Amino acid sequence: MFYQMRYIRNIAQVNPITLMNPLNIQKNEACLEPPISINYLKKESGVKNFLASLQEDSIKYGCIRSLDLLDSNSYQKASNAMTQKLSAHLPSSLLSNVRP
């Protein structure tokens, strides 16, 4: 556990439960699941694949990193696609701004 703690940058990151996870895994006391498919967008060149992957039912989780760094066209496409994908969970005030 002390080995892990040397990588903590801020004491607010310390959570006793989180620190126990590696110990539980090491003792075979944890139930590990296979990794899930993630739709991840981190730069302009990935917008096309990101938008296509949003249509796949097998991908249940997504992350857009640095949306503010995309050009305005890509920003609009990604924002609209995510809003449409999540429309059942968003307030109507957000849905009124979506462009097809």
C-alpha positions in Angstrom: 0.0 0.0 0.0 2.8 2.4 0.7 4.1 1.8 -2.8 0.8 3.1 -4.1 0.8 6.2 -1.9 4.0 7.6 -3.3 2.0 8.4 -6.6 -0.7 10.4 -4.9 -0.3 14.1 -5.8 -3.0 15.4 -3.4 -4.2 14.0 -0.1 -7.8 14.5 -1.3 -7.2 11.6 -3.7 -6.8 9.2 -0.7 -9.8 6.9 -0.3 -9.3 3.9 1.9 -11.7 1.8 -0.2 -9.7 2.7 -3.4 -6.4 1.9 -1.8 -7.7 -1.6 -0.8 -8.7 -2.5 -4.4 -5.2 -3.6 -5.4 -4.8 -5.6 -2.2 -8.1 -7.4 -2.8 -7.1 -8.2 -6.4 -3.7 -9.5 -5.2 -5.4 -11.8 -2.6 -8.0 -13.0 -5.3 -10.8 -11.4 -3.2 -12.1 -9.2 -6.0 -14.5 -10.1 -8.8 -12.9 -8.7 -11.9 -15.0 -8.1 -15.1 -13.6 -8.0 -18.6 -12.8 -4.5 -19.9 -15.8 -2.7 -21.6 -15.7 -1.1 -25.0 -15.2 2.7 -24.7 -15.8 5.3 -27.4 -13.0 7.8 -26.8 -12.4 11.0 -28.6 -9.2 12.9 -27.8 -8.3 14.7 -31.0 -9.6 16.1 -34.3 -8.6 13.1 -36.4 -10.8 10.8 -34.3 -14.1 12.6 -34.8 -15.3 10.4 -37.8 -14.7 7.1 -35.9 -16.2 8.5 -32.7 -19.4 9.5 -34.5 -19.6 6.1 -36.2 -19.0 4.3 -32.9 -21.9 6.1 -31.2 -24.2 4.0 -33.3 -22.9 0.7 -31.9 -25.0 -0.8 -29.2 -22.0 -2.7 -27.8 -20.3 0.5 -26.7 -22.0 1.7 -23.5 -19.5 4.3 -22.4 -17.9 7.3 -24.0 -15.5 10.1 -23.2 -14.7 13.3 -25.1 -11.4 14.8 -24.1 -10.8 18.5 -24.9 -14.0 19.2 -26.8 -13.0 22.8 -26.7 -9.9 22.1 -28.9 -12.0 20.8 -31.9 -12.7 23.1 -34.8 -16.3 24.5 -34.7 -17.7 22.0 -37.3 -16.3 18.9 -35.4 -17.4 20.4 -32.1 -20.9 20.8 -33.4 -21.0 17.3 -34.9 -19.8 15.7 -31.7 -22.1 17.8 -29.4 -25.1 17.1 -31.5 -24.4 13.4 -31.8 -23.9 13.0 -28.0 -27.0 15.0 -27.3 -29.0 12.8 -29.7 -27.5 9.6 -28.2 -28.4 10.8 -24.6 -31.6 12.6 -25.4 -33.7 10.3 -23.2 -31.6 11.4 -20.2 -31.2 15.1 -20.9 -33.5 18.1 -19.9 -35.6 19.5 -22.8 -33.8 22.8 -22.6 -30.7 21.1 -24.0 -32.6 19.2 -26.7 -34.0 22.4 -28.2 -30.5 23.4 -29.4 -29.8 20.2 -31.3 -29.3 20.6 -35.1 -29.9 17.5 -37.3 
